[in-house]
Amino acid sequence: GHDQFSALPLKELTAELQHLTLVIYMGVKQLPHIVSELRARGLSESWPIAMIENGSTEQERVIFSDVGHAIHDAGEHQLSSPALLVVGNTVGIAEKSAASDKVAAGLLENLEPA
């Protein structure tokens, strides 16, 4: 198993966590432990998390969530390895960008040729 999360220097990073973006490789099986550690370090339930399954492939899926819902959302979407977990404000920016892209794509689909 991949249990490297416990080896991260989170105790030293506690004050800085809210200003960092964490990228955790192969963290699906350890997600409950990771979420527990993030909570213990003071990250709020609304802190953004993206779970990226099969990144850079045709099967890529991105599940946007937060500390409070990540475990539930991963189960609901049957998230599996390989996957990256991205934690931090960068995720919130990416989620807004993805939503904007979907709206723009929908608008373009509804345009009729002149």
C-alpha positions as CSV (number, residue, x, y, z in Angstrom):
1,G,0.0,0.0,0.0
2,H,0.8,3.6,-0.4
3,D,1.1,5.1,3.1
4,Q,3.5,7.9,2.4
5,F,1.0,10.5,3.6
6,S,1.9,9.8,7.2
7,A,5.5,10.6,6.3
8,L,4.7,14.1,5.1
9,P,5.9,16.9,7.3
10,L,2.3,18.1,8.0
11,K,3.1,19.1,11.6
12,E,5.6,21.6,10.3
13,L,3.2,22.7,7.6
14,T,0.1,23.2,9.7
15,A,0.2,27.0,9.6
16,E,1.0,27.1,5.9
17,L,-1.5,24.5,4.7
18,Q,-4.1,27.1,3.9
19,H,-1.6,28.8,1.5
20,L,-0.4,25.6,-0.2
21,T,-1.6,23.2,-2.9
22,L,-1.0,19.6,-2.0
23,V,-0.8,17.0,-4.7
24,I,-1.0,13.5,-3.4
25,Y,-0.3,10.6,-5.8
26,M,-2.1,7.3,-5.4
27,G,-4.2,8.5,-2.4
28,V,-7.5,6.8,-3.1
29,K,-7.1,3.9,-0.6
30,Q,-5.8,6.3,2.0
31,L,-8.4,9.0,1.5
32,P,-10.1,8.5,4.9
33,H,-6.7,8.9,6.6
34,I,-5.7,11.8,4.4
35,V,-9.0,13.6,5.2
36,S,-8.6,12.9,8.9
37,E,-5.1,14.4,8.8
38,L,-6.2,17.5,6.9
39,R,-9.0,18.1,9.5
40,A,-6.5,17.5,12.3
41,R,-4.3,20.2,10.8
42,G,-7.2,22.7,10.9
43,L,-8.5,22.7,7.3
44,S,-12.2,23.5,7.1
45,E,-14.8,21.1,5.9
46,S,-15.3,23.4,2.8
47,W,-11.6,23.2,1.8
48,P,-11.5,22.2,-1.9
49,I,-10.3,18.8,-3.1
50,A,-10.1,17.5,-6.7
51,M,-9.8,13.8,-7.3
52,I,-8.4,13.1,-10.8
53,E,-8.7,9.6,-12.0
54,N,-6.8,8.3,-15.0
55,G,-5.3,11.7,-15.6
56,S,-4.2,12.6,-19.1
57,T,-6.0,9.7,-20.7
58,E,-9.3,9.4,-22.6
59,Q,-10.8,7.9,-19.4
60,E,-9.9,10.9,-17.2
61,R,-12.5,11.9,-14.7
62,V,-12.2,14.9,-12.3
63,I,-14.4,14.9,-9.2
64,F,-14.6,18.3,-7.4
65,S,-15.3,18.0,-3.7
66,D,-14.2,19.3,-0.4
67,V,-12.8,18.0,2.9
68,G,-16.3,17.4,4.3
69,H,-17.6,15.4,1.3
70,A,-14.5,13.9,-0.3
71,I,-15.0,10.4,1.1
72,H,-18.7,10.3,0.3
73,D,-18.1,11.7,-3.2
74,A,-15.3,9.3,-4.0
75,G,-17.5,6.3,-3.0
76,E,-20.5,7.7,-4.9
77,H,-18.5,8.1,-8.1
78,Q,-16.6,4.8,-7.5
79,L,-13.2,6.6,-7.7
80,S,-10.4,4.1,-8.3
81,S,-6.7,4.2,-8.8
82,P,-4.7,5.6,-10.5
83,A,-5.7,8.9,-9.2
84,L,-4.3,12.2,-7.9
85,L,-5.7,14.2,-5.1
86,V,-5.2,17.9,-5.3
87,V,-6.0,19.9,-2.2
88,G,-6.1,23.7,-1.9
89,N,-7.4,27.0,-3.3
90,T,-6.1,26.0,-6.8
91,V,-8.9,23.5,-6.9
92,G,-11.6,26.1,-6.4
93,I,-10.1,28.1,-9.3
94,A,-10.0,25.0,-11.6
95,E,-13.6,24.1,-10.7
96,K,-14.9,27.6,-11.6
97,S,-12.9,27.4,-14.9
98,A,-14.3,24.0,-15.7
99,A,-17.9,25.2,-15.0
100,S,-17.3,28.2,-17.3
101,D,-16.0,25.9,-20.0
102,K,-19.1,23.8,-19.8
103,V,-21.4,26.8,-20.0
104,A,-19.5,28.1,-23.0
105,A,-19.6,24.7,-24.8
106,G,-23.3,24.5,-24.2
107,L,-23.8,28.0,-25.6
108,L,-21.8,27.1,-28.7
109,E,-23.8,23.9,-29.2
110,N,-27.0,25.9,-29.2
111,L,-25.9,28.4,-31.8
112,E,-27.4,27.9,-35.2
113,P,-25.4,28.7,-38.3
114,A,-26.2,32.1,-39.8
